[in-house]
């Protein structure tokens, strides 16, 4: 992530060997660190309601037990369950025996770390404060490192900070889902990417701090759930292309070592999580891919290659849940070989580019449903009315016709796709040599935006291939955060273009550019 070669910098901006140049003394960088940490605290503290003493979270849809049972927790509800209560169950008892087969996830590791060992009571807000604390520390550290050559460079940290203020994202920190580990992990990764982007290879300590943030965030997010594996690829890529210290091979060593360590730490947990998912949901996930995505998008011609009977076409668009409908034609054949049918389904999508493009387009458009309004946000009390079960809505994606009606009602359906496409183009432009020399700051920011956009697209593709359109809004929720981050980075790129133009005309702007 070297922002620009020395040859492209104005002579006055290049420090002499061994000189301090434009680097700030450590004491002068306390302010950027404090501001970044404070903004993270305000963004997530307000979006979760924790700073206001009125926590909002994400109610359990049945997935929560996969984590809280592994930490020896039991919800303090009449039936000992937190599922579909019409509110967020905050209070738990501790000290119960852990279940034998919880979901392997970094979210479970965090939950176990903050859960008392003995009998007692515990609040889910403790988990929210923990995630918030991690984000605040990461932002503060990044604020210090990113200001190595001037405090204004650290302003780029606003791009991942601002979307975190949206309640649709922050409220998941108070939940028993795996999503909060993914969100905080991606946030830590992004502030690390910004750090390596706005520093130079000679800023060894700061660049190393950036790489550590990238690695920590990548591991936390990628091991949260199988659908977040693309985050690992993003983290590895950043480590591999980020030089630290001397030019030549020696400068590539720290990033390469970090990338190898990152993969070594993450691969085992990722495999464990994938195995757990396959043991419990292989048939269900394949049914969803086939019936909600492949049959509606490819059509009845896919029946033969998938080994399904003709009457399966009549149920096209219906997911396995919420009715746990084993009467879907061909379910027995899928259950006999879920991996084989899934691979055949992927082949059908790949062989029909139009169908694949439409399915990815649906996933990207569904990022506008990041509010996931079928999951309550208010805390549960004994007086909270229980919701009616068995229904479905557009964001759930259990019925393709209902989902498409929801998508069609969106005022600006093309917005997320336009943002991601622009982000990818900005990233590609940032790799072009002449543009890098002409617009060093803008292309630096553009490459960060390109990484954000590409990761968002990869998460959307993974969501569709993993579970079809079922719960599509929830499965692309992390991709939605990256859509907003990409939009912020595109604005920053436009500002950087102006700064580059001013500098090219011989006027040194106040903010130090990358």
VENFEN-V920578 format. One record per residue. N is the residue number from 1. SS is DSSP state (H for helix, E for strand, L for the rest). NEAR is the number of other ideal C-beta (glycine too) atoms within 12 Angstrom. Layout:
# VENFEN-V920578
N:SS:NEAR, N:SS:NEAR
This chain:
# VENFEN-V920578
1:L:39, 2:L:34, 3:L:45, 4:L:36, 5:L:18, 6:H:21, 7:H:13, 8:H:28, 9:L:28, 10:L:22, 11:H:10, 12:H:12, 13:H:25, 14:L:19, 15:L:19, 16:L:13, 17:L:9, 18:L:8, 19:L:10, 20:L:16, 21:L:21, 22:L:29, 23:L:27, 24:L:28, 25:L:14, 26:H:17, 27:H:11, 28:H:20, 29:H:32, 30:H:19, 31:H:22, 32:H:39, 33:H:35, 34:H:22, 35:H:28, 36:H:42, 37:H:32, 38:H:23, 39:H:31, 40:H:43, 41:H:30, 42:H:25, 43:H:33, 44:H:45, 45:H:33, 46:H:27, 47:H:39, 48:L:46, 49:L:27, 50:L:35, 51:L:24, 52:L:15, 53:L:12, 54:L:21, 55:L:37, 56:L:36, 57:L:41, 58:L:46, 59:L:40, 60:E:37, 61:L:34, 62:L:22, 63:L:32, 64:L:43, 65:H:32, 66:H:32, 67:H:43, 68:H:44, 69:H:31, 70:H:29, 71:H:38, 72:L:26, 73:L:45, 74:E:31, 75:E:35, 76:L:27, 77:L:30, 78:L:15, 79:L:15, 80:L:19, 81:L:25, 82:L:41, 83:E:29, 84:L:31, 85:L:36, 86:L:27, 87:L:33, 88:E:43, 89:L:42, 90:L:39, 91:E:28, 92:E:39, 93:E:23, 94:E:27, 95:L:18, 96:L:25, 97:L:15, 98:L:22, 99:L:18, 100:L:8, 101:L:18, 102:L:30, 103:L:37, 104:L:30, 105:L:41, 106:H:41, 107:H:43, 108:H:39, 109:H:28, 110:H:33, 111:H:39, 112:H:26, 113:H:19, 114:L:28, 115:L:34, 116:L:21, 117:L:17, 118:L:12, 119:L:16, 120:E:19, 121:E:19, 122:E:32, 123:E:28, 124:L:45, 125:H:32, 126:H:29, 127:H:43, 128:H:39, 129:H:26, 130:H:31, 131:H:47, 132:H:39, 133:H:27, 134:H:36, 135:H:50, 136:H:36, 137:H:26, 138:H:46, 139:H:45, 140:H:35, 141:H:36, 142:H:52, 143:H:41, 144:H:38, 145:H:44, 146:H:50, 147:L:41, 148:L:43, 149:L:37, 150:L:31, 151:H:31, 152:H:30, 153:H:43, 154:H:44, 155:H:34, 156:H:50, 157:H:50, 158:H:34, 159:H:43, 160:H:50, 161:H:44, 162:H:31, 163:H:38, 164:L:46, 165:L:28, 166:L:27, 167:H:31, 168:H:34, 169:H:44, 170:H:44, 171:H:43, 172:H:46, 173:H:47, 174:L:46, 175:L:45, 176:L:48, 177:L:46, 178:L:45, 179:H:47, 180:H:49, 181:H:46, 182:H:50, 183:H:54, 184:H:49, 185:H:47, 186:H:49, 187:H:52, 188:H:46, 189:H:51, 190:H:53, 191:H:49, 192:H:49, 193:H:52, 194:H:52, 195:H:51, 196:H:50, 197:H:55, 198:H:46, 199:L:45, 200:L:43, 201:L:33, 202:L:29, 203:L:38, 204:H:26, 205:H:24, 206:H:40, 207:H:38, 208:H:30, 209:H:37, 210:H:51, 211:H:46, 212:H:35, 213:H:47, 214:H:51, 215:H:42, 216:H:38, 217:H:47, 218:H:48, 219:H:42, 220:H:41, 221:H:48, 222:H:47, 223:L:40, 224:L:43, 225:L:45, 226:H:37, 227:H:41, 228:H:51, 229:L:37, 230:H:37, 231:H:51, 232:H:42, 233:H:29, 234:H:42, 235:H:46, 236:H:34, 237:H:31, 238:H:43, 239:H:41, 240:H:27, 241:H:29, 242:L:44, 243:L:34, 244:L:35, 245:L:25, 246:L:14, 247:L:15, 248:L:10, 249:H:12, 250:H:16, 251:H:21, 252:H:23, 253:H:23, 254:H:31, 255:H:37, 256:H:24, 257:H:21, 258:H:37, 259:H:30, 260:H:18, 261:H:23, 262:H:38, 263:H:28, 264:H:17, 265:H:23, 266:H:33, 267:H:21, 268:H:16, 269:H:33, 270:H:33, 271:H:18, 272:H:24, 273:H:38, 274:H:29, 275:H:18, 276:H:26, 277:H:32, 278:H:20, 279:H:17, 280:H:21, 281:H:31, 282:H:29, 283:H:33, 284:H:34, 285:H:39, 286:H:42, 287:H:43, 288:H:45, 289:H:46, 290:H:51, 291:H:46, 292:H:45, 293:H:48, 294:H:47, 295:H:41, 296:H:36, 297:H:37, 298:H:34, 299:L:23, 300:L:22, 301:L:18, 302:H:34, 303:H:29, 304:H:17, 305:H:25, 306:H:39, 307:L:28, 308:L:34, 309:L:19, 310:H:18, 311:H:16, 312:H:32, 313:H:26, 314:H:18, 315:H:30, 316:L:32, 317:L:31, 318:E:37, 319:L:38, 320:L:36, 321:L:32, 322:L:26, 323:L:18, 324:L:18, 325:L:21, 326:L:17, 327:L:17, 328:L:34, 329:L:26, 330:L:38, 331:H:29, 332:H:19, 333:H:23, 334:H:35, 335:H:24, 336:H:15, 337:L:19, 338:H:32, 339:H:20, 340:H:21, 341:H:35, 342:H:34, 343:H:23, 344:H:29, 345:H:44, 346:H:32, 347:H:21, 348:H:34, 349:H:34, 350:H:23, 351:L:18, 352:L:24, 353:H:14, 354:H:15, 355:H:27, 356:H:26, 357:H:20, 358:H:26, 359:H:42, 360:H:36, 361:H:31, 362:H:41, 363:H:49, 364:H:42, 365:H:41, 366:H:42, 367:H:47, 368:H:34, 369:H:37, 370:L:36, 371:L:27, 372:L:37, 373:L:22, 374:L:29, 375:L:41, 376:L:31, 377:L:31, 378:L:25, 379:E:33, 380:L:35, 381:L:18, 382:L:16, 383:L:11, 384:L:22, 385:L:14, 386:L:19, 387:L:22, 388:L:12, 389:L:17, 390:L:15, 391:L:16, 392:L:29, 393:L:29, 394:H:32, 395:H:38, 396:H:35, 397:L:47, 398:L:38, 399:E:34, 400:H:33, 401:H:21, 402:H:25, 403:H:36, 404:H:25, 405:H:17, 406:H:29, 407:H:33, 408:H:14, 409:L:17, 410:L:24, 411:L:10, 412:L:13, 413:L:21, 414:L:18, 415:H:21, 416:H:39, 417:H:32, 418:H:21, 419:H:35, 420:H:43, 421:H:27, 422:H:28, 423:H:41, 424:H:31, 425:H:25, 426:H:38, 427:H:38, 428:H:21, 429:H:27, 430:L:40, 431:L:21, 432:L:19, 433:H:16, 434:H:13, 435:H:26, 436:H:28, 437:H:22, 438:H:21, 439:L:35, 440:H:38, 441:H:45, 442:H:41, 443:H:38, 444:H:43, 445:H:48, 446:H:44, 447:H:46, 448:H:49, 449:H:47, 450:H:39, 451:H:49, 452:H:50, 453:H:42, 454:H:31, 455:H:47, 456:H:47, 457:H:36, 458:H:33, 459:H:48, 460:H:40, 461:H:32, 462:H:35, 463:H:43, 464:H:43, 465:H:35, 466:H:40, 467:H:40, 468:L:45, 469:L:52, 470:L:41, 471:L:42, 472:H:51, 473:H:41, 474:H:43, 475:H:45, 476:L:47, 477:H:46, 478:H:51, 479:H:50, 480:H:43, 481:H:45, 482:H:51, 483:H:43, 484:H:41, 485:H:45, 486:H:46, 487:H:33, 488:H:35, 489:H:46, 490:H:34, 491:H:27, 492:H:41, 493:H:40, 494:H:22, 495:H:28, 496:H:42, 497:H:28, 498:H:22, 499:H:31, 500:H:35, 501:H:20, 502:H:20, 503:H:29, 504:H:21, 505:L:12, 506:L:10, 507:L:13, 508:L:19, 509:L:22, 510:L:13, 511:L:26, 512:L:34, 513:L:40, 514:L:46
